[in-house]
Amino acid sequence: MSKSDFTPHWIEQAPPPRSYRSLFKWGDPNGFKHPNRGMLEVLKETFGLTDADFTAPQHTGMENFDAAVPAALEERHQQAFENLLGAENVITGAYERTRASYGAGMIDALRLRQHIVENLPGAVLTPRNRADVEAAMKYCDEQRIPLYVYGGGSTVTRGMEAVRGGVCLDLSRHLNGVIHFNETDQTITVQAGMWGPELERILNQAPQTLGAHERYTCGHFPQSFMHSSVGGWVVTRGAGQNSTYYGKIEDMVIAQEYVTPRGVLQTAPQPRSATGPDFDQILMGSEGCFGVLTAVTLRVCKYQPENTRRYSYLFRNWEEALTAGREILQGEFGLPSVFRLSDPEETDVAMHMYHIHGTPADRVMRGLGYQPMQRCILLGTCDGDAAYSRLVNNRIAAIARRHGAFTLTPFGVTRKWEKSRFTDPYLREDLMDFGILIDTLECAVTWEQMPAVHEQVRAIVKARPQTICMTHLSHAYPQGGNLYFIFIARISEIDEYLRLQYSILEAMKTAGAAISHHHGIGKQTGPWLEEQIGTPCMDVIRALKQHFDPHNICNPGGTLGLDMSEEQREKRWGF
């Protein structure tokens, strides 16, 4: 068999319904995206691999989930919850409890592949309505039972891991409907357990689903969009890939409803007010530590896909690309919707994946001065009113030309990226089957900080031999943006992975970046939070925690850097 004919032994079957793999597999059980030949060649070259290294998948997790983890919930408590919620809404199976505690992070997948099952709730509760949430909250507070919350399960920061046992509320089963739609104000109020695709379907088809005159969109499309909940977006301060135009989730939230140990807290739906601190902003990002988000009112925008304009450009180097990007974001002519600028290494990998590397077109680009491991791709879209999107697109083109960019727009680069933007996470299972790990960490930076942060974080990653480090700028603003680092390494051991992860977080902090732009903090990044924001700010979070949750039942055990011992801080969560 020649190299060109070889196909790795990728797994192309859905995992058995109650297997370990079904717990860590991304998204649709029947969803797959295998590395194409271009990416496979990059991996072979980087790690010194041959076809033979891709013939025998290891630690696949296809085995039946057999972890014997008794439900550590007293019988009297289980009976009380059954009386409150109905026996059918109290689930104690080990498989279901694992699903409610493990997220979609790399540490979750690594543990499940090794059959490490830990930190489970004693039961998963599926409340039918807000009254059920209030009843469960009241009982947990009285009995001092830890209470965690599950929505879509897409956390990558150990955000819902039940390290103190207790119970977990799964809001996705029942609390997933529309409460109210107001076309006059262009707002929609939904329950926190609604998943992203369902919200977008309802809005896109608003004349049929809501009796509206127009079609609408929320405009929030994180990479986890297909498998994440609205509540999860809000409590982690998430961002969608179109955030440069539509905003992050905190720009979309108009009002919220939380059930806390202190009672129900509701904010008003006015778009702005001067009635003291903004409680919506105080509550967003609380990650379940102050209470349970049960409903949220979001602003919506008109759905006008026919006006979308796509652009893509190739710059000669990172410096010119960053300068052009800053001019675009500070141009005051409007904002693009998607704005994604890849650094030289990510661009080089993209050239292989898009089968451009080594082609006649590639040789032409090199002849024009666009050299491998120097050139950078900028791609994106412009949305909104037709005249607006045309204006923004034209101004981006003018700035790109002024900085010597080569247009790739006719080659459909942006459409190719759109086609896979929600499916890239499927690559992770394929690579891990052969001992290759692909993971991400992201941070927020100013334009002034950006070159140094990029250089310093890359230096830490590249200090590890045979490690790919791709970076892109996304979620951009006039004052800066999000640097998103993707690292690929041959790692199969948990401690080795944690050493790399923690060194990257340390590098981000040392370089002055905000250690999360949209993933949230969870228990993974909690040990870095106080040093990042300062003790005076951390003391405010502690005061809010004490006010809302004086008995520390809501998501205890390190989320947001709360209730951690010095030993936990030093060990950086098990390392």
Backbone torsions as a table, in degrees:
resi	resn	phi	psi	omega
1	MET	NA	127.0	178.4
2	SER	-77.6	163.5	-179.4
3	LYS	-58.1	-40.2	-176.4
4	SER	-67.2	-23.1	-178.3
5	ASP	-92.0	-12.5	-173.2
6	PHE	-72.6	134.0	173.2
7	THR	-122.8	121.5	178.6
8	PRO	-57.6	159.6	-178.1
9	HIS	-82.9	63.3	177.7
10	TRP	-65.6	144.1	175.7
11	ILE	-78.1	124.6	-176.8
12	GLU	-124.4	29.9	176.2
13	GLN	-123.8	147.5	176.2
14	ALA	-63.6	140.9	178.7
15	PRO	-65.2	147.9	174.7
16	PRO	-51.9	143.5	-171.0
17	PRO	-52.8	-35.9	-178.0
18	ARG	-120.1	47.5	179.1
19	SER	-103.0	168.0	175.1
20	TYR	-62.5	-39.0	-178.0
21	ARG	-64.0	-33.6	179.7
22	SER	-65.3	-19.6	178.4
23	LEU	-83.5	-34.4	-177.8
24	PHE	-104.3	-8.5	179.3
25	LYS	-66.6	139.6	-180.0
26	TRP	-75.8	134.8	164.5
27	GLY	63.8	-134.7	-176.1
28	ASP	-66.8	127.7	177.9
29	PRO	-55.1	-28.6	179.4
30	ASN	-98.9	12.6	-179.7
31	GLY	-94.3	133.8	-179.9
32	PHE	-143.7	150.6	168.4
33	LYS	-148.0	105.6	-176.9
34	HIS	-86.5	147.4	172.7
35	PRO	-56.8	132.0	179.9
36	ASN	-79.1	178.6	-174.0
37	ARG	-61.8	-35.7	179.6
38	GLY	-63.2	-46.0	179.5
39	MET	-68.3	-37.0	179.5
40	LEU	-60.8	-39.7	178.4
41	GLU	-65.8	-37.3	176.0
42	VAL	-61.3	-44.5	-179.7
43	LEU	-63.7	-44.4	179.6
44	LYS	-61.7	-44.2	-178.3
45	GLU	-66.4	-42.1	-176.6
46	THR	-67.6	-44.2	-172.5
47	PHE	-101.6	4.5	179.0
48	GLY	64.3	41.8	-176.8
49	LEU	-101.3	162.0	175.2
50	THR	-125.3	176.5	177.8
51	ASP	-55.4	-35.3	-177.2
52	ALA	-61.7	-26.2	-179.7
53	ASP	-75.2	-6.6	-178.7
54	PHE	-118.7	35.1	-178.1
55	THR	-114.2	-15.9	-175.2
56	ALA	-133.8	90.3	178.3
57	PRO	-57.8	142.6	-177.3
58	GLN	-121.0	149.7	176.0
59	HIS	48.2	51.9	-173.1
60	THR	-75.2	-19.9	-179.1
61	GLY	76.4	13.8	178.6
62	MET	-71.9	-10.6	-179.1
63	GLU	-66.5	152.1	177.4
64	ASN	-64.7	136.0	177.8
65	PHE	-64.3	115.9	-174.6
66	ASP	-127.4	17.2	-178.6
67	ALA	-64.9	127.4	178.6
68	ALA	-96.0	92.3	-178.6
69	VAL	-122.7	94.0	-178.2
70	PRO	-58.3	147.9	178.0
71	ALA	-73.6	108.6	-176.5
72	ALA	-82.9	57.8	178.2
73	LEU	-127.7	124.5	-177.7
74	GLU	-57.7	146.0	-178.5
75	GLU	-56.7	-37.7	-179.0
76	ARG	-65.6	-35.1	178.0
77	HIS	-70.9	-42.3	178.2
78	GLN	-60.0	-43.3	179.4
79	GLN	-63.4	-38.7	179.6
80	ALA	-64.5	-42.4	178.7
81	PHE	-66.4	-38.3	177.3
82	GLU	-63.3	-37.5	177.3
83	ASN	-67.3	-35.7	-177.8
84	LEU	-77.0	-42.1	-169.3
85	LEU	-112.3	-12.5	-172.1
86	GLY	96.4	137.1	-175.4
87	ALA	-58.1	-33.0	-178.4
88	GLU	-68.9	-12.8	-179.2
89	ASN	-106.4	16.6	174.5
90	VAL	-124.2	109.5	-171.3
91	ILE	-114.8	128.4	-174.7
92	THR	-121.3	3.7	179.3
93	GLY	-63.2	142.1	-177.8
94	ALA	-61.8	-38.1	179.8
95	TYR	-62.3	-47.9	-178.9
96	GLU	-65.6	-37.2	179.1
97	ARG	-69.9	-33.0	176.2
98	THR	-67.8	-44.0	178.6
99	ARG	-58.4	-36.0	-177.1
100	ALA	-78.5	-12.0	-177.6
101	SER	-109.3	-33.2	179.6
102	TYR	-88.1	142.2	179.6
103	GLY	-105.8	-148.5	-178.1
104	ALA	-110.0	20.2	179.2
105	GLY	-81.2	165.5	-179.8
106	MET	-64.6	-36.9	179.5
107	ILE	-63.5	-32.3	177.5
108	ASP	-66.9	-47.2	-178.3
109	ALA	-65.5	-41.4	-179.8
110	LEU	-62.1	-41.9	-179.9
111	ARG	-67.0	-44.5	-177.3
112	LEU	-66.4	-34.5	176.5
113	ARG	-63.3	-28.3	178.9
114	GLN	-98.1	10.9	178.5
115	HIS	60.2	33.4	175.5
116	ILE	-91.5	111.4	-178.9
117	VAL	-120.0	118.3	-175.3
118	GLU	-151.5	167.6	174.1
119	ASN	56.5	55.1	-180.0
120	LEU	-102.9	148.8	170.9
121	PRO	-70.6	160.9	177.1
122	GLY	-76.7	-21.4	178.4
123	ALA	-160.2	153.0	172.0
124	VAL	-105.5	123.6	-179.8
125	LEU	-105.1	136.4	179.6
126	THR	-117.8	84.4	-177.1
127	PRO	-61.8	143.3	-176.7
128	ARG	-87.0	-21.6	-175.6
129	ASN	-164.3	-179.9	-178.7
130	ARG	-63.9	-34.6	179.4
131	ALA	-59.4	-38.6	177.2
132	ASP	-64.6	-40.0	178.3
133	VAL	-62.9	-44.2	178.5
134	GLU	-61.2	-42.6	-179.3
135	ALA	-64.7	-43.4	178.6
136	ALA	-65.2	-41.7	178.7
137	MET	-61.5	-45.3	-178.7
138	LYS	-61.5	-45.6	-178.9
139	TYR	-65.9	-44.2	179.1
140	CYS	-61.2	-39.5	179.9
141	ASP	-66.9	-43.6	179.8
142	GLU	-64.1	-38.7	-175.3
143	GLN	-96.4	0.5	179.7
144	ARG	59.2	45.8	179.2
145	ILE	-98.7	122.2	177.5
146	PRO	-57.7	143.3	-176.2
147	LEU	-132.0	120.6	179.0
148	TYR	-112.8	167.5	-175.5
149	VAL	-132.0	136.0	177.9
150	TYR	-120.7	135.9	176.4
151	GLY	-120.9	-83.5	177.3
152	GLY	-104.9	-15.3	178.9
153	GLY	78.5	18.2	-175.0
154	SER	-94.8	8.4	179.8
155	THR	-57.2	140.8	175.2
156	VAL	-116.3	15.3	-177.1
157	THR	-124.9	21.3	-176.7
158	ARG	58.0	39.7	-171.6
159	GLY	-69.9	-27.6	-175.5
160	MET	-119.8	10.2	-175.9
161	GLU	-63.6	127.0	-172.3
162	ALA	-85.5	68.9	-175.2
163	VAL	-68.9	-15.3	177.5
164	ARG	-110.2	14.1	179.5
165	GLY	76.0	-128.6	177.9
166	GLY	71.9	-139.2	-178.7
167	VAL	-133.3	160.7	177.5
168	CYS	-124.7	131.1	174.7
169	LEU	-89.7	120.0	174.5
170	ASP	-97.0	106.6	-176.2
171	LEU	-84.2	-11.8	-172.0
172	SER	-75.6	-21.3	-174.1
173	ARG	-74.0	-43.0	-175.9
174	HIS	-120.5	-36.6	-174.3
175	LEU	-88.2	68.1	-172.4
176	ASN	-139.9	28.8	-176.3
177	GLY	-112.8	173.5	174.6
178	VAL	-84.2	132.0	177.3
179	ILE	-94.9	-42.7	-176.7
180	HIS	-160.6	144.1	174.1
181	PHE	-127.4	131.8	-178.4
182	ASN	-124.9	101.2	-177.5
183	GLU	-73.2	-28.5	177.5
184	THR	-61.1	-46.1	-179.2
185	ASP	-89.2	-8.6	-173.4
186	GLN	56.0	57.6	176.7
187	THR	-134.5	156.1	173.8
188	ILE	-137.5	136.9	177.2
189	THR	-111.4	124.0	-177.1
190	VAL	-131.3	159.8	174.5
191	GLN	-75.3	152.1	-169.7
192	ALA	-67.2	-22.1	-177.9
193	GLY	-84.1	1.6	179.1
194	MET	-68.3	136.4	177.8
195	TRP	-85.3	155.0	-176.0
196	GLY	-54.9	-50.8	-178.2
197	PRO	-59.2	-35.4	-180.0
198	GLU	-69.4	-41.3	176.5
199	LEU	-60.0	-45.7	-176.9
200	GLU	-68.6	-37.7	176.6
201	ARG	-60.7	-46.2	-179.4
202	ILE	-61.2	-42.7	-178.3
203	LEU	-72.2	-43.0	-179.6
204	ASN	-62.4	-31.9	-179.6
205	GLN	-106.3	31.6	-173.5
206	ALA	-53.3	-37.7	177.0
207	PRO	-58.0	-35.6	179.8
208	GLN	-86.6	-40.3	-173.2
209	THR	-87.4	-28.3	-174.4
210	LEU	-124.2	0.1	-177.4
211	GLY	68.3	29.1	-176.8
212	ALA	-86.7	166.7	176.6
213	HIS	-87.4	-26.7	-175.7
214	GLU	-121.8	167.7	169.7
215	ARG	-96.1	149.5	-175.0
216	TYR	-133.8	168.4	174.1
217	THR	-142.3	150.0	171.3
218	CYS	-80.4	-32.0	179.6
219	GLY	81.1	10.6	-177.5
220	HIS	-107.6	108.3	-174.7
221	PHE	-132.0	72.5	174.2
222	PRO	-67.2	164.4	178.6
223	GLN	-60.6	-26.5	178.3
224	SER	-85.3	9.4	-171.9
225	PHE	-46.6	-44.8	-174.4
226	MET	-67.5	-17.0	-171.4
227	HIS	-139.8	33.3	178.4
228	SER	-131.3	159.9	-175.6
229	SER	-105.1	156.1	178.0
230	VAL	-60.1	-42.5	178.7
231	GLY	-59.8	-39.9	177.7
232	GLY	-63.6	-38.3	176.8
233	TRP	-57.8	-44.2	-172.5
234	VAL	-71.8	-48.2	-172.3
235	VAL	-74.3	-11.9	175.3
236	THR	-107.4	1.9	-176.7
237	ARG	57.2	51.8	-175.0
238	GLY	-72.3	169.5	178.7
239	ALA	-137.1	140.7	174.5
240	GLY	-96.0	165.0	-175.6
241	GLN	-69.5	-13.9	176.6
242	ASN	-101.1	24.0	-170.6
243	SER	-70.0	-22.5	-177.1
244	THR	-62.5	-28.1	176.2
245	TYR	-100.1	-49.5	-174.3
246	TYR	-82.3	-21.2	-178.5
247	GLY	95.7	167.2	172.0
248	LYS	-76.8	175.3	-175.9
249	ILE	-62.4	-32.7	179.8
250	GLU	-68.1	-16.1	174.0
251	ASP	-84.3	-15.5	-175.9
252	MET	-99.1	-23.0	-175.6
253	VAL	-75.1	128.3	178.3
254	ILE	-103.4	-38.2	-179.6
255	ALA	-156.2	158.7	-178.5
256	GLN	-142.1	161.8	175.9
257	GLU	-134.4	122.5	179.8
258	TYR	-122.3	139.9	168.8
259	VAL	-99.3	118.8	-178.6
260	THR	-121.9	166.3	174.2
261	PRO	-59.1	-20.8	178.1
262	ARG	-87.1	-5.1	-176.6
263	GLY	121.7	-170.8	-178.2
264	VAL	-88.1	130.7	177.6
265	LEU	-115.3	123.6	178.5
266	GLN	-124.2	137.6	175.3
267	THR	-101.9	159.6	-176.4
268	ALA	-84.4	155.9	-173.5
269	PRO	-88.2	8.2	178.7
270	GLN	-65.2	142.6	-175.7
271	PRO	-67.4	-28.7	176.7
272	ARG	-151.1	154.8	175.4
273	SER	-156.7	165.0	175.9
274	ALA	-124.2	49.7	-177.3
275	THR	-107.9	46.8	179.9
276	GLY	93.4	-165.0	-179.5
277	PRO	-57.8	152.7	-179.4
278	ASP	-83.4	105.7	-176.3
279	PHE	-70.3	-26.1	174.8
280	ASP	-61.5	-44.6	-179.7
281	GLN	-69.2	-32.7	177.4
282	ILE	-65.2	-39.4	-174.7
283	LEU	-82.1	-34.9	177.7
284	MET	-65.0	138.1	-177.1
285	GLY	86.9	2.6	-178.3
286	SER	-79.6	-11.7	170.1
287	GLU	52.8	38.1	176.1
288	GLY	80.0	4.6	-177.9
289	CYS	-81.3	-21.6	-179.7
290	PHE	-102.3	-17.9	-177.1
291	GLY	161.2	-168.6	-175.7
292	VAL	-109.8	119.2	173.8
293	LEU	-71.0	122.3	-179.3
294	THR	-109.7	-26.1	-179.7
295	ALA	-152.4	150.9	179.8
296	VAL	-145.2	140.5	174.7
297	THR	-102.3	125.5	-177.2
298	LEU	-117.4	144.7	169.2
299	ARG	-76.4	149.2	177.4
300	VAL	-126.9	161.7	-179.3
301	CYS	-124.8	160.5	178.0
302	LYS	-64.7	139.1	-179.4
303	TYR	-90.3	109.3	-174.5
304	GLN	-133.0	61.5	-176.7
305	PRO	-62.6	-22.2	179.9
306	GLU	-67.3	-15.7	-179.5
307	ASN	-96.1	-3.3	-178.1
308	THR	-64.5	130.5	175.4
309	ARG	-118.8	132.6	-175.6
310	ARG	-107.1	143.6	179.5
311	TYR	-139.2	155.4	172.4
312	SER	-159.4	138.6	-176.3
313	TYR	-140.6	154.2	176.7
314	LEU	-116.1	120.1	178.1
315	PHE	-100.3	155.9	-176.5
316	ARG	-71.6	-29.1	-179.1
317	ASN	-157.6	169.2	-176.8
318	TRP	-63.3	-40.1	-177.1
319	GLU	-63.1	-47.5	178.7
320	GLU	-64.6	-37.4	-179.4
321	ALA	-65.7	-43.2	178.4
322	LEU	-64.3	-41.3	179.1
323	THR	-61.9	-44.6	178.3
324	ALA	-63.8	-41.4	179.5
325	GLY	-61.0	-42.6	179.0
326	ARG	-64.8	-39.9	178.7
327	GLU	-64.3	-37.2	178.1
328	ILE	-63.9	-47.7	-176.4
329	LEU	-71.9	-24.3	179.9
330	GLN	-101.8	10.6	-174.6
331	GLY	-74.6	-18.4	177.7
332	GLU	61.2	26.2	174.7
333	PHE	-106.0	0.8	-174.7
334	GLY	124.0	171.5	-175.1
335	LEU	-122.3	139.9	172.3
336	PRO	-68.3	166.1	179.2
337	SER	-88.0	-62.0	171.8
338	VAL	-97.5	133.7	177.8
339	PHE	-141.1	104.3	-174.3
340	ARG	-131.2	115.4	-178.3
341	LEU	-115.3	116.6	-177.7
342	SER	-92.5	139.1	178.3
343	ASP	-76.8	176.8	-174.2
344	PRO	-58.0	-40.5	-177.1
345	GLU	-71.2	-40.8	177.3
346	GLU	-65.2	-38.8	177.4
347	THR	-62.8	-40.9	-179.8
348	ASP	-63.2	-42.8	176.9
349	VAL	-63.3	-41.2	178.8
350	ALA	-61.7	-39.0	178.8
351	MET	-61.6	-35.4	175.7
352	HIS	-71.3	-45.0	-176.6
353	MET	-65.9	-34.6	179.3
354	TYR	-87.2	6.4	176.8
355	HIS	60.0	36.1	175.9
356	ILE	-96.3	-31.6	-177.8
357	HIS	-56.2	126.0	176.4
358	GLY	82.8	0.9	-179.7
359	THR	-86.7	168.7	174.6
360	PRO	-55.9	-37.9	178.4
361	ALA	-62.6	-38.7	178.2
362	ASP	-63.4	-41.9	-180.0
363	ARG	-65.4	-35.3	176.0
364	VAL	-64.1	-44.6	-179.9
365	MET	-62.8	-40.0	178.3
366	ARG	-64.0	-40.1	179.0
367	GLY	-63.7	-26.5	178.6
368	LEU	-88.3	2.2	176.0
369	GLY	100.4	8.1	179.2
370	TYR	-98.1	88.7	-169.4
371	GLN	-91.6	148.7	175.2
372	PRO	-56.7	146.3	-179.4
373	MET	60.0	18.2	169.7
374	GLN	-129.9	-40.5	-174.9
375	ARG	-70.2	156.3	-175.1
376	CYS	-138.9	134.5	178.9
377	ILE	-94.7	131.6	168.3
378	LEU	-113.0	127.4	175.8
379	LEU	-137.7	159.2	178.6
380	GLY	172.6	-169.7	-179.9
381	THR	-138.6	159.9	172.6
382	CYS	-120.6	129.8	-177.2
383	ASP	-124.2	172.1	177.6
384	GLY	112.2	-155.1	176.7
385	ASP	-58.8	148.9	-175.1
386	ALA	-58.3	-45.0	-179.5
387	ALA	-66.8	-37.9	179.8
388	TYR	-64.6	-50.6	-177.5
389	SER	-64.0	-34.4	177.5
390	ARG	-66.1	-43.5	179.0
391	LEU	-60.4	-50.3	-177.6
392	VAL	-62.1	-43.3	180.0
393	ASN	-61.7	-42.7	-179.6
394	ASN	-66.1	-38.7	180.0
395	ARG	-70.2	-36.3	176.1
396	ILE	-62.3	-42.7	179.8
397	ALA	-60.9	-42.2	-178.4
398	ALA	-64.8	-42.8	-179.9
399	ILE	-67.3	-41.4	178.7
400	ALA	-61.0	-43.6	179.1
401	ARG	-63.3	-39.5	-179.2
402	ARG	-62.6	-25.3	179.2
403	HIS	-103.5	21.8	171.1
404	GLY	75.0	23.3	-178.0
405	ALA	-78.5	148.2	176.9
406	PHE	-99.6	125.4	-176.4
407	THR	-75.1	131.4	174.5
408	LEU	-109.1	1.7	-174.5
409	THR	-53.7	-43.3	-179.1
410	PRO	-64.5	-16.1	-176.3
411	PHE	-89.8	1.2	174.9
412	GLY	69.7	28.1	-177.5
413	VAL	-60.8	-42.6	-178.0
414	THR	-65.8	-40.2	177.7
415	ARG	-62.8	-37.6	177.9
416	LYS	-63.4	-41.8	177.8
417	TRP	-64.7	-43.1	179.5
418	GLU	-60.0	-36.6	-176.4
419	LYS	-62.0	-28.0	-174.6
420	SER	-116.5	5.0	-169.6
421	ARG	-67.0	-23.8	177.1
422	PHE	-99.7	-4.0	-176.0
423	THR	-109.1	-8.7	-179.2
424	ASP	-55.1	-36.1	179.9
425	PRO	-59.2	-21.3	178.6
426	TYR	-64.0	-22.3	178.7
427	LEU	-60.5	-27.9	-172.0
428	ARG	-60.0	-44.4	-178.5
429	GLU	-63.0	-43.2	-180.0
430	ASP	-57.8	-47.7	-176.3
431	LEU	-68.6	-40.8	-179.8
432	MET	-64.7	-28.8	177.2
433	ASP	-59.9	-21.7	-178.8
434	PHE	-118.9	26.0	172.5
435	GLY	77.4	17.7	179.1
436	ILE	-112.4	128.7	-176.4
437	LEU	-107.5	133.1	173.0
438	ILE	-124.4	124.6	-177.2
439	ASP	-147.0	173.0	-174.7
440	THR	-136.4	150.9	165.6
441	LEU	-141.2	146.5	-175.7
442	GLU	-137.0	160.4	-177.7
443	CYS	-151.0	165.5	178.3
444	ALA	-111.1	136.5	-175.6
445	VAL	-141.7	159.1	170.7
446	THR	-85.3	165.7	176.9
447	TRP	-60.5	-37.8	-179.0
448	GLU	-65.9	-37.8	-179.6
449	GLN	-74.6	-25.5	-164.3
450	MET	-53.8	-48.4	-178.2
451	PRO	-61.8	-41.6	-177.1
452	ALA	-69.6	-42.1	179.2
453	VAL	-62.6	-44.6	178.7
454	HIS	-58.7	-46.0	-177.4
455	GLU	-67.3	-43.8	-175.1
456	GLN	-70.9	-40.5	179.3
457	VAL	-69.1	-42.9	177.8
458	ARG	-60.1	-38.1	-179.5
459	ALA	-61.7	-38.7	178.7
460	ILE	-66.2	-45.7	-178.2
461	VAL	-67.3	-44.8	-175.6
462	LYS	-73.7	-13.7	174.9
463	ALA	-67.0	-20.4	174.9
464	ARG	-83.8	120.9	-177.0
465	PRO	-57.3	147.4	174.8
466	GLN	52.5	54.2	178.7
467	THR	-130.1	127.6	176.6
468	ILE	-85.7	137.6	176.4
469	CYS	-134.0	102.8	178.3
470	MET	-102.7	143.7	-178.5
471	THR	-137.7	140.7	169.1
472	HIS	-135.8	152.3	172.9
473	LEU	-93.7	125.4	176.4
474	SER	-143.8	174.1	-178.9
475	HIS	52.8	64.5	-170.7
476	ALA	-95.7	153.8	-176.9
477	TYR	-139.6	164.7	175.1
478	PRO	-58.5	-25.6	-177.0
479	GLN	-100.6	-4.3	-179.2
480	GLY	159.0	-146.5	-178.4
481	GLY	-179.4	-164.6	-177.8
482	ASN	-109.1	125.5	171.7
483	LEU	-99.2	123.6	-173.0
484	TYR	-115.3	111.5	-176.5
485	PHE	-98.5	129.0	177.1
486	ILE	-116.8	119.5	-179.6
487	PHE	-117.6	140.9	-179.3
488	ILE	-124.9	125.0	-176.2
489	ALA	-147.9	159.3	173.8
490	ARG	-86.2	97.9	-177.2
491	ILE	-141.3	135.0	174.0
492	SER	-131.1	-13.7	-178.1
493	GLU	-97.2	140.4	-175.2
494	ILE	-62.7	-46.4	-177.4
495	ASP	-62.0	-37.8	179.0
496	GLU	-65.4	-41.4	177.0
497	TYR	-63.1	-44.7	-178.3
498	LEU	-64.2	-36.1	177.6
499	ARG	-59.4	-42.9	179.2
500	LEU	-68.3	-45.7	-179.2
501	GLN	-59.4	-46.8	-177.1
502	TYR	-68.0	-34.6	178.3
503	SER	-66.2	-34.0	177.4
504	ILE	-69.2	-44.7	178.1
505	LEU	-60.4	-41.7	177.7
506	GLU	-62.2	-40.7	-179.8
507	ALA	-65.4	-41.4	177.8
508	MET	-60.9	-46.7	-178.7
509	LYS	-63.4	-46.1	-178.2
510	THR	-63.0	-35.2	-179.3
511	ALA	-76.9	-7.6	175.9
512	GLY	94.8	8.2	179.0
513	ALA	-80.6	157.0	168.5
514	ALA	-75.9	128.2	-168.6
515	ILE	-74.1	-2.4	169.2
516	SER	-153.3	134.0	174.2
517	HIS	-98.7	-35.0	-176.5
518	HIS	-153.6	-6.3	178.1
519	HIS	-78.1	-21.4	-174.3
520	GLY	89.5	-173.8	-174.7
521	ILE	-108.4	-50.9	-179.3
522	GLY	57.8	-153.9	177.5
523	LYS	-92.9	-19.4	-179.9
524	GLN	-65.5	-49.2	-172.9
525	THR	-99.1	-4.6	-179.2
526	GLY	-50.2	-42.6	-178.0
527	PRO	-60.7	-18.1	-179.3
528	TRP	-95.9	-8.8	-167.0
529	LEU	-68.1	-48.4	-175.2
530	GLU	-62.0	-42.5	177.7
531	GLU	-64.3	-30.9	-179.9
532	GLN	-70.9	-49.4	-173.2
533	ILE	-96.4	-13.8	179.8
534	GLY	94.8	148.3	-177.9
535	THR	-62.2	-39.6	177.9
536	PRO	-57.4	-41.1	177.8
537	CYS	-70.7	-39.5	178.7
538	MET	-63.0	-34.8	177.9
539	ASP	-64.0	-32.5	176.1
540	VAL	-66.0	-42.7	177.3
541	ILE	-61.5	-41.8	178.7
542	ARG	-63.8	-39.0	179.2
543	ALA	-65.8	-40.7	177.1
544	LEU	-64.2	-41.5	177.4
545	LYS	-59.6	-45.5	-180.0
546	GLN	-63.8	-35.7	179.3
547	HIS	-69.1	-53.7	-174.6
548	PHE	-74.4	-34.5	-168.9
549	ASP	-138.7	67.9	-173.5
550	PRO	-62.0	-23.0	-179.8
551	HIS	-98.8	6.6	174.9
552	ASN	54.2	53.1	176.9
553	ILE	-99.3	-18.8	-172.9
554	CYS	-88.1	110.4	177.6
555	ASN	47.4	54.0	-178.9
556	PRO	-77.1	164.4	172.5
557	GLY	107.0	25.1	172.0
558	GLY	119.1	-12.5	177.9
559	THR	-61.5	138.2	-175.6
560	LEU	60.0	21.7	178.4
561	GLY	71.7	14.2	-179.5
562	LEU	-87.7	156.9	175.7
563	ASP	41.4	46.8	173.4
564	MET	-105.1	141.1	173.9
565	SER	-81.1	164.2	176.7
566	GLU	-61.0	-36.9	179.1
567	GLU	-61.9	-41.5	178.3
568	GLN	-63.4	-41.7	179.6
569	ARG	-61.7	-42.5	-178.0
570	GLU	-68.5	-38.2	-177.6
571	LYS	-78.0	-10.8	-179.7
572	ARG	51.5	50.0	176.4
573	TRP	58.9	68.2	169.6
574	GLY	89.4	-3.3	-178.6
575	PHE	-101.1	NA	NA
